[in-house]
């Protein structure tokens, strides 16, 4: 949220932002004040180093893509921005750390859950490993073709 706040400050006319973006920017200013921002920034390189050290041990990391199967279509729509943000973060908690540290990832189908809804997994690679991830995704699709599979529609 602090990042949204800082980016919003670069706009010539902040009022052109959607209401939810303005709310997130305001929350970012309040929830992560300047002194806390500096503490977080001071830890950034240490945290990034810990995450990047993973690639000394593995070539590809497999995580769930989402925390649950589908959520209601409206998600956080119409809710206060911090609530919508939290709802989204709870639904897709696995990708932000890799997005923030610049690691490539790809999400691939992984069958269907007990509720009949599609499941997926995320493959994460070291920085610059897009080719490895695409090759692995292609191998998975060859081994378990998915293009003709569809969840039931009611």
C-alpha positions as CSV (number, residue, x, y, z in Angstrom):
1,X,0.0,0.0,0.0
2,X,2.9,2.4,0.7
3,X,4.1,1.8,-2.9
4,X,0.7,2.8,-4.2
5,X,0.8,5.9,-2.1
6,X,4.3,6.8,-3.3
7,X,3.4,6.2,-7.0
8,X,0.2,8.3,-6.6
9,X,2.4,11.2,-5.5
10,X,4.0,11.2,-8.9
11,X,0.7,11.9,-10.7
12,X,0.0,15.4,-11.9
13,X,-3.6,15.0,-10.9
14,X,-4.3,12.5,-8.1
15,X,-8.1,13.0,-8.5
16,X,-7.9,11.0,-11.7
17,X,-7.3,7.8,-9.8
18,X,-10.2,5.4,-9.2
19,X,-11.7,5.7,-5.7
20,X,-10.2,2.4,-4.6
21,X,-6.7,3.5,-5.7
22,X,-7.0,6.7,-3.8
23,X,-8.2,4.8,-0.7
24,X,-5.2,2.4,-1.0
25,X,-2.8,5.3,-1.4
26,X,-4.3,7.0,1.7
27,X,-4.1,3.7,3.7
28,X,-0.5,3.3,2.5
29,X,0.4,6.8,3.9
30,X,-1.3,6.0,7.2
31,X,-0.4,2.3,7.7
32,X,3.2,2.6,6.6
33,X,4.3,6.1,7.8
34,X,7.7,7.5,6.8
35,X,9.6,6.0,9.8
36,X,8.2,2.5,9.2
37,X,8.9,2.8,5.5
38,X,12.6,3.4,6.2
39,X,12.8,0.4,8.5
40,X,11.2,-1.8,5.8
41,X,13.5,-0.4,3.2
42,X,16.5,-1.2,5.4
43,X,15.5,-4.8,5.5
44,X,14.8,-5.1,1.8
45,X,18.2,-6.3,0.7
46,X,18.4,-8.9,3.5
47,X,15.0,-10.3,2.7
48,X,15.7,-10.3,-1.0
49,X,19.0,-12.1,-0.4
50,X,17.2,-14.8,1.7
51,X,14.6,-15.4,-1.0
52,X,17.2,-15.4,-3.9
53,X,19.4,-17.8,-1.9
54,X,16.7,-20.4,-2.6
55,X,18.1,-20.8,-6.1
56,X,21.4,-22.2,-4.7
57,X,19.3,-25.3,-3.8
58,X,16.6,-25.7,-6.4
59,X,15.9,-24.9,-10.1
60,X,12.2,-24.5,-9.9
61,X,9.9,-23.9,-7.0
62,X,6.3,-25.3,-7.1
63,X,3.6,-23.5,-5.1
64,X,-0.2,-23.3,-5.2
65,X,-1.2,-20.5,-7.6
66,X,-4.1,-19.5,-5.3
67,X,-5.1,-20.2,-1.7
68,X,-8.6,-21.5,-2.7
69,X,-10.7,-22.3,-5.7
70,X,-12.7,-19.5,-7.1
71,X,-14.1,-16.8,-4.8
72,X,-17.4,-15.0,-5.5
73,X,-17.2,-13.0,-8.7
74,X,-17.6,-9.7,-6.9
75,X,-14.5,-10.3,-4.8
76,X,-13.8,-7.0,-3.1
77,X,-15.9,-4.9,-5.5
78,X,-17.8,-2.2,-3.7
79,X,-15.9,-2.7,-0.5
80,X,-13.5,-0.3,1.1
81,X,-10.1,-0.5,-0.7
82,X,-8.2,-2.0,2.3
83,X,-10.8,-4.8,2.6
84,X,-10.7,-5.5,-1.1
85,X,-6.9,-5.5,-1.0
86,X,-6.9,-7.9,2.0
87,X,-9.4,-10.2,0.2
88,X,-7.2,-10.3,-2.9
89,X,-4.1,-10.9,-0.8
90,X,-5.7,-13.8,1.0
91,X,-6.8,-15.3,-2.4
92,X,-3.4,-15.1,-4.0
93,X,-0.7,-14.9,-1.3
94,X,2.0,-16.9,-3.1
95,X,3.1,-14.6,-5.9
96,X,3.9,-11.2,-4.3
97,X,7.2,-12.2,-2.8
98,X,8.4,-13.3,-6.2
99,X,7.0,-10.3,-8.0
100,X,8.7,-8.0,-5.6
101,X,12.1,-9.7,-6.0
102,X,11.8,-10.0,-9.8
103,X,11.6,-13.7,-10.2
104,X,9.7,-15.1,-13.1
105,X,6.7,-17.4,-12.6
106,X,4.1,-19.2,-14.6
107,X,0.8,-20.6,-13.6
108,X,-0.3,-23.9,-15.1
109,X,-3.5,-26.0,-14.8
110,X,-3.4,-28.7,-12.1
111,X,-6.7,-30.6,-12.4
112,X,-9.9,-30.0,-10.6
113,X,-10.8,-29.7,-6.9
114,X,-13.4,-31.7,-5.1
115,X,-15.9,-28.9,-5.9
116,X,-15.3,-29.4,-9.6
117,X,-13.5,-26.0,-10.0
118,X,-10.1,-25.8,-11.7
119,X,-6.9,-25.9,-9.7
120,X,-3.5,-24.5,-10.7
121,X,0.1,-24.4,-9.5
122,X,2.7,-21.8,-9.9
123,X,6.2,-22.6,-11.1
124,X,8.8,-20.0,-10.0
125,X,12.4,-19.8,-11.3
126,X,15.5,-17.8,-10.7
127,X,15.9,-14.4,-12.3
128,X,16.3,-14.9,-16.0
129,X,14.9,-18.5,-16.0
130,X,11.8,-17.8,-18.2
131,X,13.0,-20.4,-20.7
132,X,13.2,-23.1,-18.1
133,X,9.7,-22.3,-16.8
134,X,8.2,-22.4,-20.4
135,X,10.0,-25.7,-21.1
136,X,8.7,-27.2,-17.9
137,X,5.2,-25.9,-18.6
138,X,5.3,-27.4,-22.1
139,X,6.4,-30.8,-20.7
140,X,3.6,-30.8,-18.1
141,X,1.1,-30.0,-20.9
142,X,2.4,-32.8,-23.0
143,X,2.2,-35.2,-20.1
144,X,-1.2,-34.1,-19.0
145,X,-3.0,-32.2,-21.8
146,X,-5.5,-29.8,-20.5
147,X,-6.8,-27.6,-23.4
148,X,-10.0,-29.8,-23.8
149,X,-10.8,-29.9,-20.0
150,X,-13.6,-27.7,-18.7
151,X,-15.2,-27.4,-15.3
152,X,-18.9,-28.2,-15.2
153,X,-21.2,-25.2,-15.9
154,X,-24.4,-24.9,-14.0
